[in-house]
Amino acid sequence: MVRRALFIPLVLLLLSFSIVSAGKVRVEVGSSHIVAGEGVRVKIVAEGSDVKFPPISEIDGYKVENLKKSSMSSMQFINGKFSSSTKKVLSFDIFPRKDIVIPSFTVEVDGKKQKTKPKKISLVKPSKASSSGGFYITMKSDKKSVYTGEPVILTVDVVEPINGAVAHIEYRPPEFNDFFVKSLGDEKRYPKKDGTVHELKYLLIPKKAGRLVIEPAECKIGLRDMSAPADPFGLFANNLRWHTIRSSSVSIDAKPIPADIDAVGKFKIEGHVDSTKGKANKPVDYTLVVEGEGSLEDLEEPKFDIPGVTVYSDEAKIESKLVGKNLHSRYIKKYTFISDKSFTIPAVKLKTLDYKSGRSKSISTKAIKIKIEGSASAAAPSAAAGGGETKSTPPKSQSQTRKHPEAKKRVSENILSDDIYYAKKEYEKKSEMLKWYIVAAFFAGMALMYLLGRLWGRVKLPTRGGIGGRKRYSHEEAWNILYPHIDESEEAESMIRSLYAKRNGDGNVTIDEEKLDRLCAKYDNDSSS
């Protein structure tokens, strides 16, 4: 009885110890000494079958990331008896940039609330002794306050320690949600006292006003595990320890610019033509150049509206480069004007804002008179062109431009809406009698072709030194033959557009020569009949 009396309290004592042990909670950290921006894995471990963790979204102002729960069960067989235990883990990552303290958390384990002990995380200078192997990453901008449209140079440096055990680096660039962004060249490398610097530069242009935040750049570092067994045959290539490091975020204060400003910076503008004299319906090439200090990435394309003149345009070419610490840009856009009478290319006027002095300035090209042979006099600039000047915004009369077969594909009726935009103004109205003559000639030609087909079994196109019974037309001949018919035929219009693109060096355009010959022959026959 005495032994039984002693046995029962002993069992109760062991059970109570088991319950207390099962209810233990603790905090584990990957490292208590880290480099600024290095990630820390934090685990809250609780032993029990029913565990309720507290909600955690941030620690000392730093966002909690990769939050997840897991569970582990284990069984033991000791002295002929089974025992089991359950561990539940809440893990997450944080990326602090100062000394922080992981606070005490209250965890409910099997109905009882228990608290963890605080853990201190200290920042240290980069060294090989740090968990990331001495790697660190920085991000900085050359300006903190700018105008919208003013360029900002952002520099990201990843510092690799000398003789590091790095096997792999994965770089994730920052997110530029509120900026236009352009990479300024390839990665540059140069030595530094504590290692090798991998440098990347970005050109940023704020899209809107306000406080804009650039989220951190990130690197995932794969370090060789020196504690792993020797592997002379490369059988264990995946024995890497992975660490994530981040830069700090960068804030930019973007100030709004006046509504009448076209570009932010110090620029000059000029426009020139290949010749001020031309022939009727022959192209006159015009080149517009804007260059200077600042960015021209978001410059609105100047548009021309000249009565009786058809206008083509190439895609604008923009070049940017760093000269010292300043960004220099060059904007080049080429136009082609076609008319059967003299006309004036109006001046292009831009209003710029010098972001250094805060002063605005107007710059403009000179109006250029084009004399067409056989024309009575030069046409005066249209009222829509502003009395000899054209702004970078489209004139109101543009919205009244007549629709053509490509109109369904366009988002708007602006004449520069296509990559190689095609704008047509109404030619002088043809006389009703001339239209009937053309129609009659067309049907007469069709009748003649039908008769020839019945007589010889096929229709041969006129041969004038051609190959295979068909005349070969040069691209210049095709332009002169097809251009007057672009209002009548989508096929002619499409071919003219292709010829224009080909003439301007577009290597992606291929001319179907057989189709061109047949199309030219059709209208060549009509004119000759």
C-alpha positions in Angstrom: 0.0 0.0 0.0 2.9 2.3 0.9 4.5 1.7 -2.5 1.2 2.4 -4.2 0.7 5.5 -2.3 4.2 6.7 -3.4 3.6 5.6 -7.0 0.5 7.7 -7.6 2.0 11.1 -6.6 5.1 10.3 -8.7 3.0 9.6 -11.8 1.1 12.8 -11.2 4.3 14.7 -10.9 5.6 13.3 -14.1 2.4 14.1 -15.9 2.4 17.6 -14.7 6.1 18.0 -15.9 5.0 16.5 -19.2 2.2 19.1 -19.6 4.6 22.0 -18.7 7.2 20.7 -21.1 4.6 20.3 -23.9 3.5 23.9 -23.3 7.0 25.4 -23.8 7.3 28.2 -26.4 10.5 29.8 -27.7 11.8 32.2 -30.4 14.6 31.1 -32.7 16.5 33.5 -35.1 18.8 32.6 -37.9 21.4 35.1 -36.7 21.5 37.7 -34.0 24.2 39.7 -35.9 23.4 40.8 -39.4 24.4 43.3 -42.1 21.9 46.1 -42.9 19.3 44.8 -45.3 20.1 41.2 -44.7 17.1 39.0 -44.2 16.6 37.3 -40.8 14.5 34.1 -40.5 12.5 34.1 -37.2 10.7 31.1 -35.9 8.2 30.9 -33.0 8.2 27.2 -31.8 5.5 25.8 -29.5 5.2 22.3 -28.2 1.6 21.1 -27.9 -1.3 19.7 -29.8 -3.4 22.8 -29.9 -1.5 26.0 -30.6 -2.8 29.5 -31.4 -0.2 32.0 -32.6 -0.7 35.8 -32.4 -1.2 37.8 -35.6 2.0 39.5 -36.7 2.3 42.0 -39.6 5.4 44.0 -38.7 8.1 44.3 -36.1 9.5 47.7 -35.2 8.2 49.2 -38.4 9.6 46.5 -40.7 7.2 44.4 -42.7 6.9 40.7 -41.9 7.3 38.6 -45.1 7.0 34.9 -46.1 4.7 34.2 -43.1 3.8 30.5 -42.9 2.9 27.8 -40.4 4.2 24.2 -40.1 3.9 21.3 -37.8 6.3 18.5 -36.8 5.4 15.3 -34.9 7.9 12.8 -33.4 7.6 9.4 -31.7 10.1 7.7 -29.3 10.3 4.1 -28.0 12.1 4.1 -24.6 12.1 1.1 -22.2 9.4 -0.6 -24.1 7.1 2.5 -24.1 6.0 4.8 -26.9 6.0 8.6 -26.4 5.0 11.3 -28.9 5.4 15.1 -29.1 4.1 17.7 -31.5 5.8 21.0 -32.5 4.1 23.8 -34.3 6.1 26.6 -35.9 5.3 30.0 -37.1 8.1 31.3 -39.3 8.7 34.6 -41.1 11.4 36.9 -42.6 12.2 40.5 -41.8 14.8 42.8 -43.4 15.8 45.4 -40.7 18.2 48.3 -41.3 18.8 49.1 -37.7 19.1 47.3 -34.3 15.8 45.8 -33.4 14.3 43.6 -30.7 12.0 40.7 -31.5 9.3 41.3 -28.8 7.8 38.9 -26.5 4.8 37.1 -28.1 1.9 35.5 -26.3 1.1 32.0 -27.6 -1.9 29.9 -26.5 -0.8 26.3 -26.1 -3.4 23.6 -25.1 -5.6 26.3 -23.6 -2.8 28.0 -21.6 -1.2 31.3 -22.5 2.5 31.4 -22.5 5.1 34.1 -23.5 8.3 34.0 -25.4 11.5 35.8 -24.4 12.6 38.9 -26.4 15.5 38.5 -28.9 17.8 41.3 -29.9 19.0 41.6 -33.5 22.2 43.8 -33.9 23.5 45.3 -37.1 27.2 44.9 -37.8 29.5 46.1 -40.6 29.8 43.8 -43.6 32.4 41.1 -43.2 33.0 37.5 -44.1 31.9 36.5 -40.6 28.3 37.7 -41.3 25.8 35.1 -42.5 25.6 36.6 -46.0 29.4 36.2 -46.4 30.1 39.9 -46.5 27.7 40.8 -49.3 25.7 44.0 -49.1 23.6 46.1 -51.5 22.9 49.9 -51.6 20.6 52.0 -53.6 20.7 55.8 -53.9 19.3 58.6 -56.2 21.2 61.7 -57.3 18.1 63.9 -56.3 15.5 63.8 -53.6 13.2 66.5 -55.0 12.4 66.9 -58.7 9.7 68.1 -61.1 7.6 65.6 -62.9 9.4 65.0 -66.2 12.8 65.8 -64.6 15.3 63.0 -64.9 16.6 61.1 -61.8 19.7 58.9 -61.8 19.3 55.8 -59.6 22.4 53.8 -58.7 22.3 50.3 -57.4 25.6 48.8 -56.0 26.1 45.2 -55.0 29.3 44.7 -53.1 31.0 41.3 -53.4 33.6 40.6 -50.8 37.2 39.6 -51.8 37.7 35.8 -51.9 34.1 35.2 -51.0 32.6 31.8 -51.2 29.9 32.9 -53.5 28.6 30.3 -56.0 25.5 32.1 -57.4 23.9 35.5 -57.3 20.3 36.3 -58.3 19.5 40.0 -58.7 16.0 41.4 -58.6 15.7 45.0 -59.6 13.6 47.5 -57.7 10.0 48.2 -58.7 9.4 51.4 -60.5 5.7 51.7 -60.4 5.4 55.5 -60.6 8.3 56.1 -63.0 9.3 55.8 -66.6 12.5 53.8 -66.4 15.4 53.2 -68.8 18.6 51.3 -68.0 21.7 53.4 -68.6 24.1 50.8 -70.1 25.3 47.4 -68.8 26.7 46.5 -65.4 30.0 48.1 -64.5 32.5 46.5 -62.2 35.3 48.2 -60.2 37.4 47.4 -57.2 36.7 48.8 -53.7 38.5 48.5 -50.4 36.1 45.8 -49.1 35.5 44.0 -52.4 34.2 44.3 -56.0 31.3 46.6 -56.8 28.7 45.6 -59.3 27.1 48.9 -60.4 23.8 49.4 -62.3 22.4 52.8 -63.2 18.8 53.6 -64.2 17.2 56.7 -65.6 13.9 57.5 -63.9 11.3 60.1 -64.8 8.4 60.6 -62.4 5.0 60.0 -63.9 3.0 62.0 -61.4 3.4 64.5 -58.5 3.7 63.5 -54.9 5.9 61.4 -52.6 7.0 58.4 -54.8 8.7 55.4 -53.2 11.1 53.1 -55.0 11.0 49.7 -53.4 14.3 48.0 -52.5 16.5 46.1 -54.9 17.2 42.6 -53.8 19.9 39.9 -54.2 19.7 36.2 -53.4 23.2 35.0 -52.6 24.2 31.3 -52.8 27.2 30.6 -50.6 29.2 27.4 -50.7 28.7 25.4 -47.5 32.3 25.0 -46.3 31.1 22.5 -43.6 29.8 20.1 -46.3 32.1 17.1 -47.1 34.6 17.4 -49.8 33.2 16.9 -53.3 36.0 16.4 -55.8 33.6 15.0 -58.4 30.9 17.7 -58.2 28.2 15.3 -57.0 26.8 17.7 -54.5 26.5 20.9 -56.4 23.4 22.0 -54.5 25.2 22.2 -51.1 24.6 26.0 -50.9 23.5 28.2 -48.1 21.1 30.8 -49.5 20.8 34.3 -48.1 18.7 37.3 -49.2 19.9 40.9 -48.9 18.1 44.1 -49.7 18.8 47.7 -50.2 16.9 50.5 -48.5 13.9 52.0 -50.3 14.3 55.5 -51.9 11.7 58.3 -51.7 11.4 61.0 -54.4 9.4 64.2 -53.9 7.9 64.9 -57.4 6.6 68.5 -57.9 4.0 69.2 -60.6 5.0 71.3 -63.6 2.8 74.0 -65.3 0.4 72.7 -67.9 2.0 74.7 -70.7 5.4 73.1 -70.3 6.5 70.7 -73.1 9.9 69.5 -71.7 11.9 69.8 -68.5 15.5 70.8 -69.0 17.7 73.1 -71.1 17.3 72.4 -74.8 17.7 73.8 -78.2 15.6 73.0 -81.3 16.2 73.1 -85.0 14.4 71.9 -88.2 15.9 71.6 -91.7 14.9 70.3 -95.1 16.9 68.6 -97.8 15.8 71.3 -100.3 13.6 74.3 -100.3 12.6 73.6 -103.9 10.7 70.6 -105.2 8.5 69.1 -107.8 4.7 68.5 -107.7 3.8 65.4 -105.7 7.5 64.7 -104.9 8.5 64.1 -101.3 10.2 66.9 -99.3 12.1 65.5 -96.3 12.2 67.5 -93.0 14.2 66.6 -89.9 13.4 68.0 -86.4 16.1 67.8 -83.8 15.7 68.7 -80.1 18.8 68.2 -77.8 20.2 69.4 -74.5 20.4 68.6 -70.8 17.4 66.8 -69.4 15.1 64.0 -70.6 13.0 63.9 -73.8 11.5 60.4 -73.3 8.0 61.8 -72.8 8.1 64.6 -75.3 4.8 64.8 -77.2 5.4 64.5 -80.9 4.9 67.8 -82.8 2.1 67.5 -85.4 1.6 69.4 -88.7 -1.7 70.4 -90.3 -0.9 72.2 -93.6 -3.8 72.6 -96.2 -3.2 70.7 -99.4 -0.2 68.8 -98.0 0.1 65.1 -97.2 2.4 64.3 -94.2 4.2 61.2 -93.4 6.4 60.6 -90.3 8.9 58.1 -88.9 9.1 56.9 -85.3 11.0 59.4 -83.2 14.5 58.4 -82.2 15.6 59.3 -78.7 19.2 59.0 -77.5 20.3 59.5 -73.8 23.7 59.4 -72.2 25.4 60.6 -69.0 27.9 63.4 -69.4 29.5 63.7 -66.0 26.6 63.7 -63.6 24.1 65.3 -66.1 21.8 63.5 -68.5 22.0 64.7 -72.1 19.2 63.7 -74.6 18.7 64.0 -78.3 15.3 63.7 -80.0 15.2 63.2 -83.8 12.1 62.9 -85.9 11.8 62.8 -89.6 8.8 64.0 -91.7 8.0 63.9 -95.4 5.7 66.5 -97.0 4.0 65.9 -100.4 2.1 68.6 -102.3 1.3 69.8 -105.8 1.7 73.4 -104.8 4.1 75.6 -102.8 3.6 75.6 -99.0 5.2 76.7 -95.8 6.4 74.3 -93.0 5.4 76.2 -89.9 7.7 76.8 -87.0 7.7 74.2 -84.1 7.6 75.9 -80.8 8.3 74.3 -77.4 8.2 75.7 -73.9 10.8 74.3 -71.5 11.4 74.5 -67.8 14.9 74.7 -66.5 14.8 72.5 -63.4 18.0 74.1 -62.0 16.8 77.7 -62.1 13.1 77.0 -62.1 12.6 79.4 -65.1 10.7 78.7 -68.2 11.8 79.4 -71.7 10.4 79.3 -75.3 12.4 77.7 -78.1 11.3 77.3 -81.7 12.5 76.4 -85.2 12.1 78.8 -88.2 9.3 78.5 -90.6 10.5 77.1 -94.0 9.0 78.0 -97.4 8.9 75.2 -99.9 8.7 76.3 -103.6 7.0 73.7 -105.8 7.9 74.1 -109.5 4.9 75.2 -111.6 3.0 76.4 -108.5 1.6 80.0 -108.5 2.7 81.0 -105.0 3.7 79.6 -101.6 0.8 78.7 -99.4 0.6 80.7 -96.1 0.7 78.7 -92.8 -2.8 77.5 -91.7 -4.6 79.1 -88.8 -4.4 75.7 -87.0 -0.6 75.9 -87.2 -0.7 79.0 -85.0 0.2 81.7 -87.6 3.6 80.1 -88.6 4.2 78.0 -85.5 3.1 74.5 -84.4 3.0 73.3 -80.8 3.6 69.8 -79.6 -0.2 69.4 -79.1 -2.5 68.6 -82.1 -4.6 71.4 -83.6 -8.3 71.2 -83.1 -8.9 70.8 -86.8 -7.1 67.5 -86.7 -10.2 65.8 -85.2 -12.0 66.7 -88.5 -9.6 64.8 -90.7 -11.4 62.5 -93.1 -11.5 58.8 -92.2 -9.7 56.5 -94.6 -9.7 52.6 -94.8 -7.2 52.3 -91.9 -9.4 54.4 -89.6 -10.9 51.3 -87.9 -7.5 50.2 -86.7 -6.7 53.6 -85.1 -7.4 54.6 -81.5 -7.8 58.2 -82.5 -8.0 60.3 -85.6 -4.7 62.1 -84.9 -2.5 61.9 -88.0 0.5 60.7 -86.0 -1.3 57.8 -84.3 0.4 55.1 -86.5 4.1 54.0 -86.2 4.6 55.3 -89.6 1.5 57.5 -89.7 -0.3 58.2 -92.9 -2.3 61.4 -93.2 -4.2 62.5 -96.2 -5.9 65.8 -96.9 -8.6 66.2 -99.6 -7.2 66.8 -103.0 -8.9 69.4 -105.1 -12.2 68.0 -106.2 -12.1 66.2 -109.5 -14.7 67.2 -112.0 -17.6 64.9 -112.3 -16.9 64.3 -116.0 -13.3 63.2 -115.3 -14.6 60.6 -112.8 -16.9 59.2 -115.5 -14.0 59.1 -118.0 -11.9 57.1 -115.6 -14.8 54.7 -114.9 -15.5 54.3 -118.6 -11.8 53.7 -119.3 -11.6 51.1 -116.6 -14.6 49.1 -118.0 -13.2 49.4 -121.5 -9.9 47.9 -120.3 -11.8 45.1 -118.6 -13.7 44.3 -121.8 -10.5 44.3 -123.8 -8.8 41.9 -121.4 -11.8 39.6 -121.6 -11.7 39.6 -125.4 -8.0 38.9 -125.4 -8.5 36.0 -123.0 -11.1 34.5 -125.2 -8.8 34.8 -128.3 -5.5 33.6 -126.8 -6.7 31.7 -123.7 -5.0 34.0 -121.4 -4.5 37.7 -120.8 -1.0 39.1 -121.2 0.0 42.4 -119.6 1.9 44.8 -121.9 5.5 43.9 -122.4 8.0 46.8 -122.6 11.3 45.1 -122.1 10.0 43.1 -119.1 10.6 39.6 -118.0 8.2 36.7 -118.6 5.8 38.9 -120.6 5.3 41.5 -117.8 6.8 44.9 -117.3 9.0 45.3 -114.2 8.3 48.6 -112.4 10.9 50.3 -110.2 9.8 51.5 -106.7 10.0 55.1 -107.9 7.8 54.4 -110.9 5.4 52.5 -108.6 5.2 55.5 -106.3 4.3 57.9 -109.1 1.7 55.5 -110.6 -0.1 54.4 -107.4 0.0 57.5 -105.3 -2.9 59.3 -107.2 -5.1 56.2 -106.6 -4.7 55.9 -102.8 -8.2 57.3 -102.3 -9.7 54.7 -104.6 -8.0 51.5 -103.5 -7.0 50.1 -100.1 -4.5 47.9 -102.0 -2.8 51.0 -103.6 -2.8 52.8 -100.2 -1.2 49.7 -98.5 1.5 49.4 -101.2 2.4 53.2 -100.9 2.8 52.8 -97.1 5.1 49.8 -97.6 7.1 51.7 -100.3 7.5 54.6 -97.9 8.6 52.4 -95.0 11.1 50.6 -97.3 12.5 53.9 -98.6 13.1 55.0 -95.0 15.2 51.9 -94.2 12.6 49.7 -92.4 14.2 46.3 -92.7 11.1 44.5 -91.5 9.1 45.5 -94.6 9.2 43.2 -97.7 7.7 44.3 -101.0 5.9 41.6 -103.0 7.4 42.6 -106.5 4.9 40.4 -108.4 2.0 42.1 -106.6 3.5 45.5 -107.2 3.9 44.9 -110.9 0.3 43.7 -111.3 -1.0 46.6 -109.4 1.1 49.2 -111.3 0.2 47.6 -114.6 -3.5 47.9 -113.7 -3.4 51.6 -113.2 -0.8 52.2 -115.9 -3.1 50.5 -118.4 -6.0 52.6 -117.2 -4.1 55.9 -117.8 -2.8 54.8 -121.2 -6.2 53.7 -122.5 
